[in-house]
């Protein structure tokens, strides 16, 4: 069935917006626009918009990755991160135009520019090895090196984002913009992140885990450095994970996001206030059963570093994002714990910034009803919203979209659950259609009211699309997200099968003999588990999946702690339990044709997980197909090579076409 819906190939036509930054006077917004160029590679440039006229101009040019724009306090300059010199460095450009000039030339690059209040200094995050110095400059020449073994004595020696560790640690460097002087602010074999200047510019707060064994302790502390004396003070007590400190405007407090790890990786992120004089720590959202972060899933490149909790100009309240009931909204919490919604709606707000006087707020929105990612502006006092961009309108006006309908239903134990269903593009009353169940990864994440290109592609091929947030998902409180720990393949399996039964009972256009299922990461585990426990589905696609928890423990970059956190046991303590919940154990029962998609460089769920599954199926002559994506990691579906992303989507729909039509 062909319709005028979105195709996999249309990925090349989208623009992706992120990181909007409002100028100090509120007149302009600078943002990152990412496109896929004629060589089918990503290209990011900065764009400027005049808020009143809504006129947009391209601010930086060239086939580069220009990201993380930040205004100087007087609004005269914009600092940003770019790879235009070959390595990611900090650059700046005058607001009134001209050529960009390079600020940093560090050997291994720099990122996360943070400007001092007087605009005279800048902090950047710089990766350094124990033997590196700040004075070493980046080199353009590539020297040919002999082959040599990779040797490590570290527990965390690889990561999905960076590959094998190069023994670097992230440090903070202070750059005097007038003299060019560079000063290293941190030391040791530890990572340091999220620097923030105090309002007077005399102190810097940042986060780090400087424990004796950072690889096996998972807290992160807040530190404060006195720039005049070079004295560093640890402000927290090594029993919580904190992120993104922000100073109050009067300099007396820090806002923090963080958790106490009570439920390990399933612990809700909360908003905290730290009094700098007394060191008293107060959790402002302790009575509110909501994740204070944007954890909504979409595939439209909306990921950007969290701004954290931003102080009101009166120093008595904080603005922050939180995820609830399938939406991410902007909220406000006062120091006496009163919480209110500032900007709501059935959508995902994935970034925001305010002007200096907090009269206006610009925010980025993804919404299932035809907004892949656009900018809006509102006044904080009257909340009068205006849409600033419709960046993909030209494409979407030529397409027929399937609009998701959300619904609520009861789990087997009576718990209320939320799901969404999309009719096939070109739907006609009286006809029946196949249905594909999508299962998200995490599992501590959230399907939402955000736009999903993948779902539109499947709907355009004549399939209904069903998705939900089973137990283990965010958005429904602490007990809900924690419920799956120690029960993978139990309560979560019940929930996803219950949503299928609910859909079959309530939507008479679904053909129950033509059901498909797919998911990635944890959703791939669940897909593997499903086909080993039921023949309800006629075809399945498992992506970046887990098939064997015994080997996952040692091969995943997070396996050694994730296994214990999520399954409450280890390979040494209870290998029988890890084997019991491994889909590989049930391959003899699989009758559903299974397509296996996996990235060669996936270190989160390494490809050996797919290899074991494929060989075990193939040796039994079960219908299967194995697709391996080169030079790709766990993020293929969201930020991978565009050409491979298109192949991936076509593989999924071709498999369903083969078995469900």
Residue pairs with C-beta under 8 A, 6 or more apart in sequence:
1 424
1 426
1 461
1 462
1 661
3 400
3 424
3 425
3 426
3 460
3 461
3 462
4 398
4 399
4 400
4 425
4 426
4 460
5 399
5 400
5 401
5 402
5 425
5 426
5 456
5 457
5 459
5 460
5 461
6 399
6 401
6 453
6 456
6 457
6 460
7 457
7 460
8 457
8 645
8 646
8 649
8 650
8 653
9 646
10 395
10 399
10 453
10 457
11 36
11 453
11 642
11 645
11 646
11 649
12 36
12 40
12 642
12 646
13 392
13 395
14 35
14 36
14 300
14 372
14 392
14 395
14 453
15 33
15 34
15 35
15 391
15 392
16 33
16 34
16 35
16 300
16 301
16 302
16 372
16 373
17 31
17 32
17 33
17 34
17 364
17 373
17 374
17 375
17 389
17 391
18 31
18 32
18 34
18 301
18 302
18 303
18 304
18 350
18 351
18 364
18 373
19 31
19 32
19 67
19 68
19 69
19 304
19 351
19 364
20 29
20 30
20 31
20 351
20 352
20 353
20 362
20 363
20 364
20 375
21 29
21 30
21 31
21 69
21 70
21 71
21 353
21 362
22 28
22 29
22 51
22 353
22 354
22 355
22 360
22 361
22 362
23 29
23 30
23 71
23 75
23 95
23 355
24 71
24 73
24 74
24 75
24 355
24 356
25 75
25 355
25 356
26 51
26 355
26 356
26 357
26 359
26 360
27 50
27 51
27 52
28 48
28 49
28 50
28 51
28 75
28 95
29 48
29 49
29 51
29 353
29 362
29 375
29 377
29 388
30 46
30 47
30 48
30 49
30 59
30 69
30 71
30 78
31 46
31 47
31 49
31 69
31 364
31 375
32 44
32 45
32 46
32 47
32 66
32 67
32 68
32 69
32 304
33 44
33 45
33 46
33 47
33 391
34 42
34 43
34 44
34 301
35 42
35 43
36 42
36 43
36 642
37 43
37 63
40 641
40 642
40 643
41 63
41 641
41 642
42 65
42 639
42 642
43 63
43 64
43 65
44 64
44 65
44 66
44 67
45 58
45 59
45 60
45 61
45 62
45 64
45 66
46 58
46 59
46 60
46 66
46 69
46 78
46 80
47 56
47 57
47 58
47 59
48 56
48 57
48 58
48 59
49 55
49 56
49 57
49 375
49 388
49 389
51 360
51 362
51 377
51 388
54 388
54 389
56 389
59 78
59 93
60 66
60 80
60 82
60 93
60 100
62 84
64 82
64 83
64 84
65 82
65 83
65 88
66 80
66 81
66 82
66 84
66 91
67 80
67 81
67 82
68 80
68 81
68 111
68 112
68 113
68 305
69 78
69 79
69 80
70 78
70 79
70 80
70 113
70 114
70 115
71 77
71 78
71 79
71 115
72 78
72 79
72 115
72 119
73 115
73 116
73 117
73 118
73 119
73 356
74 119
75 95
76 94
76 95
76 96
77 92
77 93
77 94
77 95
77 119
78 92
78 93
78 95
79 90
79 91
79 92
79 103
79 113
79 115
79 122
80 90
80 91
80 92
80 93
80 100
80 113
81 88
81 89
81 90
81 91
81 110
81 111
81 112
81 113
82 88
82 89
82 91
82 100
83 89
84 91
84 100
85 102
85 105
85 138
85 140
86 138
86 140
87 106
87 108
87 109
87 138
88 109
88 110
88 111
89 102
89 103
89 104
89 105
89 106
89 109
89 110
89 138
90 102
90 103
90 104
90 110
90 111
90 113
90 122
90 124
90 175
91 100
91 101
91 102
91 103
92 100
92 101
92 103
93 99
93 100
93 101
103 113
103 122
103 124
103 175
103 177
104 110
104 124
104 126
104 173
104 175
105 137
105 138
106 124
106 126
106 134
106 136
106 137
106 138
106 173
107 132
107 136
107 137
107 138
107 139
108 126
108 127
108 128
108 132
108 138
108 168
109 126
109 127
109 138
110 124
110 125
110 126
110 173
111 124
111 125
112 123
112 124
112 125
112 193
112 194
112 195
112 305
113 122
113 123
113 124
114 122
114 123
114 124
114 195
114 196
114 197
115 121
115 122
115 197
116 122
116 123
116 197
116 201
117 197
117 199
117 200
117 201
118 201
119 177
120 176
120 177
120 178
121 174
121 175
121 176
121 177
121 197
121 201
122 174
122 175
122 177
123 172
123 173
123 174
123 175
123 185
123 195
123 197
123 204
124 172
124 173
124 175
125 170
125 171
125 172
125 173
125 192
125 193
125 195
126 134
126 170
126 171
126 172
126 173
127 166
127 168
127 169
127 170
127 171
128 134
128 168
128 169
128 171
128 184
129 166
129 167
129 168
129 169
130 167
130 189
132 168
134 173
134 182
134 183
134 184
135 182
150 164
152 164
152 165
154 165
154 215
155 215
155 216
155 560
156 165
156 215
156 557
157 164
157 165
158 164
158 165
158 557
158 603
159 165
159 557
159 603
160 557
160 602
160 603
160 604
160 633
160 634
160 635
161 633
163 601
163 603
169 188
169 189
169 190
169 191
169 192
170 191
170 192
170 193
171 184
171 185
171 186
171 187
171 192
172 184
172 185
172 186
172 192
172 195
172 204
172 206
173 182
173 183
173 184
173 185
174 182
174 183
174 184
174 185
174 204
174 227
175 181
175 182
175 183
176 182
176 183
185 192
185 195
185 204
185 225
186 192
186 206
186 208
188 210
190 208
190 209
190 210
190 214
191 208
191 209
191 214
192 206
192 207
192 208
192 223
193 206
193 207
193 208
194 206
194 207
194 243
194 244
194 245
194 308
195 204
195 205
195 206
196 204
196 205
196 206
196 245
196 246
196 247
196 254
197 203
197 204
197 247
198 204
198 205
198 247
198 251
199 247
199 248
199 249
199 250
199 251
200 251
201 227
202 226
202 227
202 228
203 224
203 225
203 226
203 227
204 224
204 225
204 227
205 222
205 223
205 224
205 225
205 235
205 245
205 247
205 254
206 222
206 223
206 225
206 245
207 220
207 221
207 222
207 223
207 242
207 243
207 244
207 245
208 220
208 221
208 223
209 217
209 218
209 219
209 220
209 221
210 221
210 223
210 234
211 217
211 219
211 238
216 561
217 238
218 241
218 261
218 561
219 238
219 239
219 240
219 241
219 261
220 240
220 241
220 242
220 243
220 258
221 234
221 235
221 236
221 237
221 238
221 242
222 234
222 235
222 236
222 242
222 245
222 254
222 256
222 274
223 232
223 233
223 234
223 235
224 232
224 233
224 235
224 276
225 231
225 232
225 233
226 232
226 233
235 254
235 274
235 276
235 279
236 242
236 274
236 281
239 260
240 258
240 259
240 260
240 261
241 258
241 259
241 260
241 261
242 256
242 257
242 258
242 272
243 256
243 257
243 258
243 269
243 306
243 308
244 256
244 257
244 306
244 307
244 308
244 309
245 254
245 255
245 256
245 274
245 308
246 254
246 255
246 307
246 308
246 309
246 310
246 311
247 253
247 254
247 311
248 254
248 255
248 311
248 315
249 311
249 313
249 315
250 315
251 276
252 275
252 276
252 277
252 315
253 273
253 274
253 275
253 276
253 311
253 315
254 273
254 274
254 276
255 271
255 272
255 273
255 274
255 308
255 309
255 310
255 311
255 318
256 271
256 272
256 273
256 274
256 308
256 309
257 269
257 270
257 271
257 272
257 292
257 293
257 306
257 308
257 309
257 320
258 269
258 270
258 272
259 267
259 268
259 269
259 270
260 267
261 267
263 478
263 481
263 482
263 485
264 485
264 565
264 566
265 444
265 562
265 565
265 566
266 444
266 472
266 478
266 481
266 482
266 484
266 485
266 565
267 478
268 289
268 290
268 291
268 292
268 474
268 477
268 478
268 481
269 291
269 292
269 293
270 283
270 284
270 285
270 286
270 288
270 292
271 283
271 284
271 285
271 292
271 309
271 318
271 320
271 333
272 281
272 282
272 283
272 284
273 281
273 282
273 284
273 318
273 335
274 280
274 281
274 282
275 281
275 282
282 335
284 318
284 333
284 334
284 335
284 337
285 292
285 333
285 337
285 339
286 337
287 337
288 333
288 337
288 339
289 477
289 478
290 322
290 323
290 324
290 477
291 322
291 323
291 324
291 446
291 474
291 475
291 481
292 309
292 320
292 321
292 322
292 331
293 306
293 321
293 322
293 323
294 306
294 321
294 322
294 323
294 328
294 348
294 349
294 350
295 323
295 328
295 444
295 445
295 446
295 474
295 475
296 323
296 326
296 327
296 328
296 348
296 350
296 366
296 445
296 446
296 447
296 448
296 449
296 450
297 440
297 441
297 445
297 446
297 447
297 448
297 450
297 452
298 348
298 366
298 448
298 450
298 451
298 452
299 452
299 453
299 454
299 637
299 638
300 366
300 372
300 373
300 450
300 451
300 452
300 453
301 373
301 638
301 639
302 348
302 350
302 351
302 364
302 366
302 373
302 450
303 350
303 638
303 639
304 350
304 351
304 364
306 321
307 351
307 352
307 353
308 320
309 318
309 319
309 320
309 333
310 318
310 319
310 320
310 354
311 317
311 318
312 318
312 319
312 332
312 358
313 357
313 358
316 334
316 335
317 332
317 333
317 334
317 335
318 332
318 333
319 330
319 331
319 332
319 342
319 352
319 354
319 361
320 330
320 331
320 332
320 333
321 328
321 329
321 330
321 331
321 349
321 350
321 352
322 328
322 329
322 331
323 446
323 448
323 474
323 475
324 475
324 476
325 418
325 475
325 476
326 346
326 406
326 418
326 420
326 446
326 447
326 448
326 449
326 469
326 475
327 344
327 345
327 346
327 347
327 348
327 448
327 449
328 347
328 348
328 349
328 350
328 448
329 341
329 342
329 343
329 344
329 345
329 349
330 341
330 342
330 343
330 349
330 352
330 361
330 363
331 339
331 340
331 341
331 342
332 339
332 340
332 341
332 342
333 339
342 361
342 380
342 383
343 349
343 361
343 363
343 378
343 383
343 385
345 367
346 367
346 368
346 406
346 449
347 365
347 366
347 367
347 368
347 371
347 449
347 450
348 365
348 366
348 367
348 448
348 449
348 450
349 363
349 364
349 365
350 364
350 365
350 366
350 373
350 450
351 363
351 364
352 361
352 362
352 363
352 364
353 361
353 362
353 363
354 360
354 361
354 362
354 380
358 380
359 379
359 380
359 381
360 377
360 378
360 379
360 380
361 377
361 378
361 379
361 380
362 375
362 376
362 377
362 388
363 375
363 376
363 377
363 378
364 373
364 374
364 375
364 376
365 371
365 373
365 374
365 375
365 376
366 372
366 373
366 450
366 451
367 449
367 450
367 451
368 403
368 404
368 420
368 449
368 450
368 451
368 452
369 401
369 403
370 396
370 401
370 403
370 451
371 451
372 392
372 396
372 451
372 453
373 391
373 392
373 451
374 387
374 388
374 389
374 390
374 391
374 392
375 387
375 388
375 389
376 385
376 386
376 387
376 388
377 385
377 386
377 388
378 384
378 385
378 386
400 425
400 426
400 460
401 425
401 456
402 422
402 423
402 424
402 425
402 427
402 455
402 456
402 459
402 460
402 465
403 422
404 420
404 421
404 422
404 449
404 455
404 465
405 420
405 421
405 422
406 418
406 419
406 420
406 449
407 418
407 419
407 420
407 421
407 502
407 506
408 416
408 417
408 418
408 419
409 416
409 417
409 419
409 498
409 499
409 502
410 416
410 417
411 417
411 471
411 491
411 494
411 495
411 498
412 494
412 498
413 491
415 471
415 480
417 468
417 469
417 470
417 495
417 498
417 499
418 468
418 469
418 475
418 476
419 466
419 467
419 468
419 469
419 499
419 502
419 503
420 447
420 466
420 467
420 468
421 464
421 465
421 466
421 503
421 507
422 455
422 459
422 464
422 465
422 466
423 433
423 459
423 464
423 509
424 433
424 459
424 460
424 461
424 462
424 463
424 464
425 456
425 459
425 460
425 462
426 462
427 433
427 509
429 509
431 509
432 508
432 509
432 510
432 511
433 462
433 463
433 464
433 509
433 510
433 511
433 514
434 462
434 463
434 464
434 510
434 511
434 514
434 515
434 516
434 656
434 660
434 661
435 463
435 464
435 465
435 466
435 503
435 510
435 511
435 514
435 515
435 516
436 458
436 463
436 464
436 465
436 466
436 515
436 516
436 517
436 518
436 656
436 660
437 466
437 467
437 496
437 499
437 500
437 515
437 516
437 517
437 518
437 537
438 447
438 454
438 455
438 458
438 465
438 466
438 467
438 518
438 519
438 523
439 467
439 470
439 496
439 517
439 518
439 519
439 522
439 523
439 526
439 527
440 446
440 447
440 467
440 469
440 473
440 519
440 520
440 522
440 523
441 519
441 520
441 521
441 522
441 523
441 524
441 544
442 472
442 473
442 474
442 521
442 522
443 470
443 472
443 473
443 484
443 492
443 522
444 472
444 473
444 474
444 481
445 473
445 474
446 469
446 473
446 474
446 475
447 467
447 468
447 469
447 473
448 475
454 637
454 649
454 652
455 465
455 467
457 649
457 653
458 465
458 652
458 653
458 656
459 465
461 653
461 656
461 657
462 661
463 516
463 653
463 656
463 660
464 507
464 509
464 510
466 499
466 500
466 503
468 495
468 496
468 499
469 475
469 476
470 484
470 491
470 492
470 495
470 496
470 499
471 480
471 483
471 484
471 491
471 492
471 495
472 480
472 481
472 483
472 484
472 485
472 492
472 522
473 480
473 481
474 481
483 491
484 490
484 491
484 492
484 566
485 565
485 566
485 567
485 568
486 566
486 567
486 568
488 525
488 529
488 566
488 567
488 581
489 526
489 529
489 533
489 581
492 526
493 526
493 529
493 530
493 533
496 526
496 530
497 530
497 534
497 536
500 515
500 536
503 510
504 510
504 512
513 538
514 538
514 660
514 661
515 536
515 537
515 538
515 660
516 537
516 538
516 539
516 540
516 541
516 656
516 659
516 660
517 527
517 530
517 531
517 537
517 539
517 540
517 541
518 527
518 540
518 541
518 542
518 543
518 652
519 525
519 526
519 527
519 542
519 543
519 545
520 543
520 544
520 545
520 637
521 543
521 544
521 545
521 546
521 604
521 605
521 634
522 546
523 543
523 545
524 542
524 543
524 544
524 545
524 546
524 605
525 545
525 546
525 547
525 583
527 540
527 541
527 542
527 543
527 545
528 542
528 545
528 546
528 547
528 583
528 584
528 594
528 613
529 583
529 586
530 536
530 537
530 540
531 537
531 540
531 583
531 590
531 591
531 592
531 594
532 583
532 585
532 586
532 587
532 589
532 590
533 586
533 589
535 591
535 592
537 592
538 592
538 593
538 659
538 660
539 592
539 593
539 595
539 655
539 656
539 658
539 659
539 660
540 592
540 593
540 594
540 595
541 594
541 595
541 597
541 651
541 652
541 655
541 656
542 594
542 595
542 596
542 597
542 610
542 613
543 597
543 598
543 637
543 648
544 597
544 598
544 599
544 602
544 604
544 605
544 634
544 636
544 637
545 583
545 596
545 598
545 605
545 609
545 610
545 613
546 552
546 583
546 605
546 609
547 582
547 583
547 584
547 609
547 610
547 612
547 613
548 582
548 583
548 584
548 609
548 612
549 563
549 567
549 578
549 579
549 581
549 582
550 571
550 575
550 578
550 579
550 582
551 608
551 609
551 612
552 559
552 563
552 605
552 609
553 559
553 560
553 563
553 570
553 571
553 578
554 560
554 571
555 606
555 608
555 609
556 562
556 603
556 604
556 605
556 606
557 603
557 604
558 604
563 569
563 570
563 571
563 578
564 570
567 577
567 578
567 581
569 577
569 578
571 578
579 585
583 613
584 612
584 613
584 616
587 613
587 616
587 617
587 620
587 622
588 620
590 617
590 622
591 622
593 622
593 623
593 624
593 655
593 658
593 659
594 613
594 617
594 622
594 623
594 624
595 624
595 625
595 627
595 651
595 652
595 655
596 610
596 613
596 614
596 624
596 625
596 626
596 627
597 610
597 627
597 629
597 648
597 651
597 652
598 605
598 607
598 609
598 610
598 626
598 627
598 628
598 629
599 607
599 628
599 629
599 632
599 633
599 634
599 636
599 640
600 607
600 628
600 629
600 630
600 631
600 632
601 631
601 632
601 633
602 632
602 633
602 634
602 636
603 633
603 634
604 633
604 634
605 634
607 628
610 626
610 628
614 624
614 626
617 624
618 624
625 655
627 647
627 648
627 651
629 636
629 640
629 641
629 644
629 647
629 648
630 644
631 641
632 640
632 641
632 644
633 640
636 644
636 645
636 648
637 645
637 648
640 648
